[in-house]
Amino acid sequence: MSGTTTAARLRAVAGGANRWVVLFVLCVSLLLVALDATVLHIAVPAVTEDLRPTGVELLWIVDAYPLICAALLILFGTLGDRVGRRRVLLIGYGIFGVASAAAALATTPEVLIAARALLGVGGAMIMPATLSILRTVFPDRRERATAIGIWTAVAAVGAATGPVLGGFLIEHFWWGSVFLINIPLMAVILPLGRWLLPESRGDLCGPWDVLGALMAAAGVLGMVLGVKRLGVGHSPLEPATLGPLLAGAVLLALFVRRQKRLSHPLIDIRMFASATFSTSVGCIVLAMLALVGLELIAVQYLQLILGLGPLETGLRLLPLTFAAMAAGATGSYTLRRVGPRRMACWGFALTAAAVLLLTLMGQDDRPLLLTTGFVLLGFGLQTTLFAAYESMLSDAPAEHAGGAAAIGETSYQLGAGIGIALLGSVMNAAYAPAFHSLAGVPRAASSAASNSLGEAYQVSDRLGGAAGEVLRSTARHSFVTGLHVTLLVSAGLLLLGALAALKLPRLMDCVVAEKCPPPRAPSEGAGPTVQAGRTPAAASGSGRPAG
């Protein structure tokens, strides 16, 4: 496709109602990727019974998808800036469909692991491309804010609906059906995307930095792998944990150094010199840290303390999803009224209030309390994520939209992994001490019960009698105590996030051009034009070209 044809097609899409049809296609793409990130969790028992994987194989069946996806986001996001975001997205559709069929029909653990890894490749091609195309199709910042609100709401729906949909499919079909549903949707969306989606690429010259892309992929893979091992209780000093963390950190440091020296870098590292961009990335990490860590602990509480089944647990978490949808739907209006700075701060503060409210949870079921807490949690976090994503995308130069989207998605994945590791460690540290000296309970039984509440239940059932009852009661009380400590730590982190969000420049509050102060003269080297809704001062506040 020639440059003239591409430009004409972009103008036609951006200038008419078709851009909302494009948004629909992008959201369906994102929904499938978000669903696949969580839909397998509920199918793990059925997969274990059918394929008989070892413990290590089962871990890779679950983790192959998010690990590979997180590692390749920067690679494919920047590749789309060079060769075309639509092209990368369509190839991602095809890979995702083929991998879904392979996963659904897998007869051995090895095949399922390979299929999940291939799904990660497809997901890494789809996720940054959807966000970068969205930025291009909606050049007006006010409309783009509405589109991002819908996009973030769909992401929340996909992640939260996965366990519920998985539970329904497992009850009525076989475990492979959780992958099979992707195929007819991809069969429709691939030709639809080829017909409707506009091609776009950054106005970049010079060769694509293959070595830098591989360094970034390996570095992120090492960091995410190490963080995930910390999250499941491995010691940070174990070679299998410390090695990937150190290797990942070194590779990422070398990647940053290399990008600073190249005349045509994959990612303009100067983006991080902007307070808007760097603060937005930090807000995404903190928001995901709180969300994923708290959701994991909430699921354990609902199932192991309140005794709910997997499907009922998923239904109990739906208020969080509906609140996130509401926050996304109203995000554009809120952004225009209060600005990203206050929007992010208020979102963090509301989430902290929800977390403190949930400290009233005990060993008895309190549905109204839980529903209220989950609604406030979902609305607050989605409000923060909306403000962060919108600020990050609007601040990034248009030619680096794919790279900026990839950074945002990588931050999302790292925040989720760090949340599981950090809050899980806090939970374990508060839970285990209660088992150090239990009268009438063998030391070996107490030691085994201190690993987790689920294991404590198994040990107490084997012991039986008074000793088993003491162990079970201690485990329940200790878990609830650990839950309260974890919630308090989360509230503290969220309040730190609210303070960090104050670093967003004051000019970011001017989301409508007519309400902004008179523009200052652009700095040397800045382009003569800026995006709709942005003053030159806001666009080049970091001292880098506005792009």
C-alpha positions, 0 to 999 in steps of 0.5 A: 500500500502506497503512502498516499493511499494509506494517508487517504484511508486514515483521513477517511476513517478518522473523518467519518463514523467508521472510526467507531466501527474500527474501535469495535473491531479493536475492542473485540480483539482486546476482549479475546486476548484479555479473556485468554489471560484468565480463562484457563485458571478455572480449567486447571483441575480438568487439564490436570485430570486429562493430560496428567502434567507434572508440577513443572509442566502445569506451571508452564501451561498456566504461565507460558501465555503471560510470560511470552506475551509480556516479553514480546510486547516491546518487540512487536509494538515497535515493529508495528511502528516500522512495518505497519500496525495493521499488518502486525495486528492481522498476523497476530489474529492469524497466529492467535486463531491457529494457536487456539485450535492447537491448544483446544486439541492438545493431547499432551502437556508439551503440545499445550505448553507450545500452544499457550506460548504461541498464543502469547506471541499472537497476544503480544502482536495484538495488544499494542497494535490495538492501542496504537491504531486507536491513537491514530484513528482518534486524533482529537483528544476528547474523542480519543479519551472516550475511545480509551475509556471504552477500550479500558472497560473492555479489558476489565470485562475480559479479565474478570469474565474469563473465570466465569466463562471458563467455569460455565464451559467446563461444566457443560463441555470439556476443557478445550472449549475454553480455547475453541471459542476463539476460532469462530471469532477470529474467523470473522474478525480477520477479514473484517479487520483487513477490510475496515482497519486503516494502515498506519506507521510511524514517520520513522527512518533508518533500520529496525534495531533487531538486536535491541528488540531481542535484548528488550524481549529477553530482559522483560522475560527474565524480569517477569519470570523472576517476579513470578517465581517470587510470587509463588513463594520461591526465595529471592536468593535461589539461582532460578529466581535471582538469575533471571532477575539479574539477567533481565535487569542487566539486559534492560539497562544495556537496552536503554544505553543502546537506545540512547546511542542510536540515531534511530532507536526503537523507543525514544528514551527521552519520553521518560524525561517527560513527567507526564509519561513517566508518572503515567507509567508508574501509575499503571504499575501501581494500579495493577499491583493493587488490582491483581494482588488483591484479586488473588487474595480475594479469590482465596478468601471467597473459596477457602474462608466462605466456602464458595465454588469457582463459579459463585466466586467469579459471580461475586467478583462481577460487581468489580467488573461492572464498576470498572465498565462504568468508570471507563464509560464515564472516564471521558466526561470526568477527564474533561471536568477534573483533568488527569492529575486530579482524576488519577489522584482521586482514583487512587484515593477511592481505591485506598478507601475501598481497601480499608473498608474491606478490612472489616471482612471476617470469617462470616459472609457479609455480601453487602460489605464485599459488594460495596468494597468491590464496586469502589475498588473497581471504579477507583482503579479503572479511573486511575488506569484511564487517566494514566493510559490517556495521559501516556498516549497523548504525551507520546509522539505519534511516530512512537505510538506503538512503542508507547503502547507496548511500554504501557502494556509491559508496565501492566504485566509487570505491575500484575506480577509484582503485585502477586509477588509483593502482596503474596509475600506480605500475606505469607509473612503475616500468616505463618507465625501463628503455627510456630507453637501450637499445643497438641499439634505435631511440629511437622503438621504445623510446618506444613500448614504454615505454607498455605490455607489450602494445605492447612485444611488438608493436614487438619483433615488427616490429623482429625480430632482435637488437634485437627480442629485446633489447626483448622481454626488457627489457619482460618484466623491467621489467614484473616489476620494476614488478609487485613495486614495485606489490605493495610499495606495495599492502602499505603501503596495506593496512597503513595500512588495518589501522591505520585500522581500529583507529579502530572503537570498542571497543564495536563488539566487543560484537556480542552484547548479553548480552556488552556492558557495561551501557548508558549513559543515552541522550543527549538526543534519542536514541530510547528503543529501539535495534536488536537487538545494539546498546547505546545507547552504540554506537548514539549514540556519535557524538552523533547520534540512534540512530534 
